[in-house]
Every structure is written in C-alpha cells, then in structure tokens.
Amino acid sequence: MYTLLKRLLFGLEPARAHNVAMKALGPAEHLGAVRTLMRGALCPTDPRLRVRKMGLEFPTPVGLAAGFDKNAERARALASLGFGHVELGTVTAEAQAPNPAPNLFRLPKDRALVNRLGFPNEGAARVAERIAERRKSVKVPIGISIGKSRSVPLEPLSGVLDDYRKSFNAVRGVADFVVINVSSPNTKDLRAMQAAETARPLFEALRKEDGAMPILVKIAPDLTDEAIDAIVDEAKRAGLAGVVATNTTISREHLLTPPDVVEKIGPGGLSGWPLFARSVSVVRRVRARIGPDACVIGVGGVDGAETTLAMLRVGADLVQVYTGFIYRGPMLPRKIAQGLVREMNKEGATSLADLVRGAAHTTNGAAAAHA
C-alpha cells in the first residue's frame, strides 16, 4: 500500500510532501479513538522488546529521530504508530523560520535526503506549551532536542550558554530526556560546539540547571576518532546520560546519485542509507569509550530489523529512524519490531539483550542485504 502512496508523495516537492504527511496524521493526533485503534494494531506488546535505560522504560528500542516533528504537532499520532519513543524538535530559544528554500532534497537512488533547514521552529517555550497540553496522551518517552538560535553568535560563549539554558529550562518540565544538538551542519559555527573547550562549559551549565534530567549530546559522523573520544570524555565528566550518534553528514562520498545532481543540490546534511556504515562505526567507538552504563542511541541509515540489530550489536541501547521512515513508510516501526521478535524466536532469546549477544549478524551482512 505504501508503495503507491510513496509514488504519489515523491511526486511532490519534499517540503510539500512532508506537510501532506503531517496533515494526514491529524485525525490520529486529535481523536483518541483513532489512536486507540492504531495502538492496538501497530504498537508491539512483546515484553522481550522492552529497554530500560536512563530510568525510563521504552516498549521497543525503535524511536523517531528529531527533525520530523519540529514543533510537536503530531507527537500523539506518531507514538501511536509503534515507536518506542519520539524525539521532538530541534527547538531553539528564539522562534525562527527555515533557511531559504529549496532546503530539502531527495536522493532516491541512495535512499537518502539532504536538508539545510536550519532548526525552523516556533520557539522552545511555545513548543513546550503544546507538549504539556498533550503529554498524557503520548504513551512513550518523549525526548526534546535543543539547539542554538541562529541569531546568537558563537562568541562570547556566555551568550550561547544563556541561549541553550533558555531552551533547556523551557522544555525540561515536559521532557523525559533532553538532547543537546551541537552537530547540525545547517546552523553557522554550531559544530564548533563539539570541541572539548566549548562542550565542557555547555554540559556543565545545563547539568547545573537540572541534575536529575537525563541529558544526551548528539554528535556528528564527520568527527575524527580523536574528536569523538574528546567529546565523549566531556560527556562522562559532566555526568550526561549518554550520546546520540549520529547527526547528518556533510560527506558526499560513495553515492549512487550522479555527481552533477549532488553538486546542484549544494550544501546541507545528508541522512539515510549512505550514513549507516559510518554511524555504526561511531556507535561502536562511543560505546567502547563511554562504558556500559550510559545510554547510546544509534541513528543513521536504520531502515529495518537487520540494520536495527546491527546497531544494537555494536553498542546502541536504542535506535532512531527518520529517512528510513520516509522511504519505508509508516509501518516501519511495526515491521522492525516484528523482525526483532522473529529473530528472538529463531534464536530462542528470552530478551532483546539475549538476541544482541547472540550469533552475530555483522554490519557487513546488513550492508550487503540493503545494497
């Protein structure tokens, strides 16, 4: 069914297609009876899928990544599709419009997207109000991604810290966890915040605001191994709950899309299948560096049970989908859950942890199956 719908949606300009999809979720967002029916049909119930991390319980390891629902307009509907958590935003202290259009592009041959949206949102305070109004009807943990307002320069650093504090304090009362986005390529100079000397005061500042709130940092796939180690060390030092790996990439290597088409699209963050191998590598390194107790969320190219399991087997506790959701459709969370359950049954696993420790599905195997 989604094959036909996808053909129609992909006939539209990407931003318009997203708006159509969001409108289609309207009935589920606003009608409790519709959500009840959806949850009954789509939400996994096998207790073996549950993940307990950061003091929270996730009914499945598969969540929705930040960026799809920037203003928390469809959180209830999206949760009813079978996601184990939803990450909303990215929000900023100041409301801001998207970067000039066109700012969103598809690369169908690569099952990828390029975006240079730049954190468009109604502002952290307004988005938090909307979440508060609907929070009780979202039956899974809610994460909120916070970023730097476009108008705030990187120097002096005190201004950036104040900007993040405003967003953090606006959303912390309605979030189950908060993700610090310092890795989008679409806000000028933002990625410089991943350097240890700037990440340290930011992490410390937010921990001082609320020492109990689980806080994670989202990092770029384009960091060197040494830079990954450095920011993970700062996250550990500050007592953050974990790391989200990874954001979109500025790399354009190994694409099937013709180079002239890619060049015409221009700058922006690339997401989807081409990012998978690098994201897996970063997740593996983060887990080795951060230790067993912190939460690691794997993002980048996850589009099925096999890629999910590959992420889990290199150290992710949870995974998130975004581009895979667009290419595979709204049944993706359910299909991943079903695939994981089949694997558990096949291997006689009594829990997801047992499956993760089981006979290996290699990352290379996942790549070959999806090539």
GIBELGI-V747245 format. One line per field, one symbol per residue. phi: phi as a letter, one per 20 degrees, with the letter a starting at -180 (. if undefined). psi: psi as a letter, one per 30 degrees, with the letter a starting at -180 (. if undefined). burial: 1 if it has 16 or more other C-alpha atoms within 10 Angstrom, else 0. A space follows every 10 residues. Layout:
phi = ???
psi = ???
burial = ???
This chain:
phi = .fgfffgfff eeggffffff ffffeggffd cfffffffff edefcfffef cdblmdddfb fedeffofcf dlecffffff eofeacddnf dcfdfbeffg ffcbcdcgfd lcccccfnlf aeogffffff fgfdgfeeec gddcedceff feffcffgff ffffgfffff dffddebcde eccfeddgmf fffefgfdfg fffffffffb feffccddde feffgfffgf fffffffemf frcdcbefde fcfmeefggf fffffnfqee cogfeggfff ffggffffee nfefeddecp nfbrfffgff fffepfeccc cbffffeeof eggfffgfff fgffffemfe bfffffefgf eegffffffd f
psi = efeeeeeeef flkeeeeeee eeeffeeeef jeeeeeeeee efkkfjfffk kjkgglkkfl fjlkllfeie ghfheeeeef fgkflkklak llekkklllk lkgkkkiefg hllkkhehhk lgkeeeeeee eeffeffjgl kkkkkklkke fjlfklfeee eeeeeeeefe fffglflkkj jggkggkkge ffffkefeee eeeeeeeeej ffkkklkklk ffkleeeeee eeeeeeefgl fakjjlallf kgkhkfkkee eeeeeallkk laeffeeeee eeeeeeeeef lfelkkkkkj gkgaeeeeee eefgfkellk ldeeeeeflf feeeeeeeee eeeeeeggkf leeeeefakk jleeeeeefg .
burial = 0000010011 0001001100 0100100110 0000100110 0111000111 1011000111 1111111111 1111111111 1111111111 1111110000 0011111001 1111111111 1111111100 1001101111 1111111111 0101000001 1111111111 1101111111 1111111001 1011110111 1111111000 0011111111 1110000111 1111110111 1111111111 0000100000 0100101111 1111111111 1111111001 0001111111 1111111111 1111111111 1111111111 0111111111 1011000010 1110110000 0110011000 0
